Amino acid sequence: MPIKIREAHIDDLPAILAFEQGVVTAERPYNNKIKAGTVHYYDLAALIGSDKSRVLVADDDNRLVGTGHATLKSSLDYYIHDRHAYLGLMYVEPDYRGQGIIQDILS
C-alpha cells in the first residue's frame, strides 16, 4: 500500500509533536541557542484547527511517518505579492527518507 498524504487531525498530535522534537534534535548542532529539553516551535494544535494553515501527514498503513505544514501569511508591504505561504515542520522518519515524501506533502 502506498504512503498516503492526508490532512492531520487532532488525534495525530502526539506523533506530530514527536516529529517536531526530531526537527529540534536535528537543528541543535547548528544552533547552540536552542534550550535543552523539549522545545516547541509551533502551536501545533492551533495550526491543525486553523483555517489559514494546513498540516499534512504521511501515513503508511496507519503509521505516521512524516509531516509538514503551510500557513498563509500577509507579506510585508514592499513585496509585489500581498500573501505568501510559510512552510514549516518538514520532517520524515529516517527509515522513510529518500522516497519523495516531502515533495508529496508540498504538492
N, C-alpha and C positions, 0 to 999 in steps of 0.2 A: 504494500500500500504506500503510495507516495506521501511525502510530507505535505500537510495541508496548512496553508496560511489563513488565519481567521482573526476576526476581532477578538480582543481579550474581553473577558467578563470578570466581575469582581471575585469569583471563585478561583481565578488564575493568580490572584495577587500574591500568595506565598511563593509561587515559583518565580514570578516576575521580580519580587523583592530579592530572591536568591540570585537571579541574573544580574541585578543591579550591583550586588556585592562582588560578583565576578568582574564587572567593569571597574569597580573601585580597586580591587586587588590588582588588576592589570595596569591601572594608572599610577598606583602608589610609587613604583620605582622611578617614575618620571616626574613626580611632583611630591617633594618632601613636605609640602604644606598641608597635605591631607591628614586629618586627625587619625589616630589609631582607633580601632574598634569599628563598629557599624556606622556607616555614613550613608545618608540618603541624599541623592542629587535631585530627586523629583518627588512630588506628592503623587505617587502612582495611582492611588485610589481616586483622587480628583481627576487625573488625566483620563482614567478609564471612563469616568462618568461625564466628562466634558463634551459639549457639542463642538468645541473648537480643536479637539485632539482625536487622534486615532491611535490606539495602542493595539498592535498586532502581535500574534504569537505564531510560532511554527510548532505544529502539533504532529508528532509521529505516533500514530495509533494511541492517542490519549496520553502521551508523554510529551510535555512541553520541552522543546529543545532550543528555542531561540525567541527573541523579541526585538521590537523596535517601535518607536513612536514618531509621529509627526504632529506638530501643534501649529495652527495658524496664528501668525503674529502680525501686528502692524509694523510696517517698515519705517525707518527714520525718514524724515521729510526730504532729505537730499537725494534719495533714491528715486528712480523713474517709476518704480512699482510701489503700490501702496500696501501690499501684503506679501508675506513670504511664509514658507513652512520651515520651522525649526525641527531638525531631525535629531533624535537622541536615543539613548539606551539601546544601541545596536549591539546585540550580543547573541552568540551561538555557542552551545556547548562544544567543548573541544573535539569530541568524537564525531561531530556533525559538520565541522568546518571544512571549507573547500568544496561544498556542494551547491553554492549559489543561493543559500537561504536568505542572506541579507538582500541580495538582488531581488529575490521573490518578494520579500517584505516591502522593498522600495517600489516595486512595480504595483 
